[in-house]
């Protein structure tokens, strides 16, 4: 199969199919890989094995109570040098830069794109299950991206937010197109959006559980307070206010974020985020799918509950099915635009190794008319 015609183009998901096994190591990744019954059965067996021994309840509660600390520790160690900027976003989610033409978007609107081939195969680092690239080497597994939600640091911001909303003025109130990224980390999604979307009416909000991460965004040379507002926010605290009113957002972004939240709290969070959307606004999600290689690599003693695990550094991850995500979003009153599973075969050409990844990508829209 011919390489992309231009270095900047991204091959749309589904276009790079492995039809000849002899060509396996000619590319970094192959799309839309079908699993055999044996492979599916093997994955189920591995999950049954690593879920057979759950962590004691007191340890589970400790990871929940100290979730913010684990993420602060992560960003204190890695600062902004761990995760790479997500320029693939505009291929998969053109809604983030709606004025960008199709050739810039790589002509992909309805699926996952392959990450761009690189001469520096295997760039990035991986520790405790955190990986800095979507295309991984053999050691770069159990990826998670970005934290979720703060505590005492929020109090002053809460008071300011309440005062601003009461008089109708708030950060970005004059904007015509508003985007919120939840779990912004060091800004690997926010800054590409600000660089790519030149709409003068754009305003981007971003929040994170980690105060350290929020400070990294604020200190970034590209942070522009006239176009962006970053704040500490605890998604799991439903009393923690947002700096914008309900029905004010065009887009909410969740990139490898929902999976790090306690499963029983997910529905409340999705419902709360949906209230921030304008009619016609969308939630965009990309997250881990069931039987992703990261899930299969967990050992006994790392499982918190079904399909929910803790890593060596104390951060946690859940592995979704399409139906679970559909239930979360539709229960919140949203309508499905897209719900795709990407079974990707990644290869390490240097080590001649194969890795089967599973991700899910969703777009759900708030109805423009009231439902009966």
Secondary structure as GFF3:
##gff-version 3
##sequence-region A 1 372
A	DSSP	three_ten_helix	21	26	.	.	.	ID=ss1
A	DSSP	beta_strand	29	30	.	.	.	ID=ss2
A	DSSP	alpha_helix	37	50	.	.	.	ID=ss3
A	DSSP	alpha_helix	57	65	.	.	.	ID=ss4
A	DSSP	alpha_helix	67	78	.	.	.	ID=ss5
A	DSSP	alpha_helix	89	92	.	.	.	ID=ss6
A	DSSP	three_ten_helix	94	97	.	.	.	ID=ss7
A	DSSP	beta_strand	126	127	.	.	.	ID=ss8
A	DSSP	beta_strand	130	131	.	.	.	ID=ss9
A	DSSP	alpha_helix	154	166	.	.	.	ID=ss10
A	DSSP	beta_strand	177	182	.	.	.	ID=ss11
A	DSSP	alpha_helix	190	196	.	.	.	ID=ss12
A	DSSP	beta_strand	202	208	.	.	.	ID=ss13
A	DSSP	alpha_helix	211	219	.	.	.	ID=ss14
A	DSSP	beta_strand	228	232	.	.	.	ID=ss15
A	DSSP	beta_strand	249	255	.	.	.	ID=ss16
A	DSSP	three_ten_helix	258	260	.	.	.	ID=ss17
A	DSSP	three_ten_helix	263	265	.	.	.	ID=ss18
A	DSSP	alpha_helix	266	276	.	.	.	ID=ss19
A	DSSP	beta_strand	277	288	.	.	.	ID=ss20
A	DSSP	alpha_helix	293	296	.	.	.	ID=ss21
A	DSSP	beta_strand	303	305	.	.	.	ID=ss22
A	DSSP	beta_strand	308	310	.	.	.	ID=ss23
A	DSSP	beta_strand	316	318	.	.	.	ID=ss24
A	DSSP	alpha_helix	322	331	.	.	.	ID=ss25
A	DSSP	beta_strand	334	348	.	.	.	ID=ss26
A	DSSP	beta_strand	353	366	.	.	.	ID=ss27
###
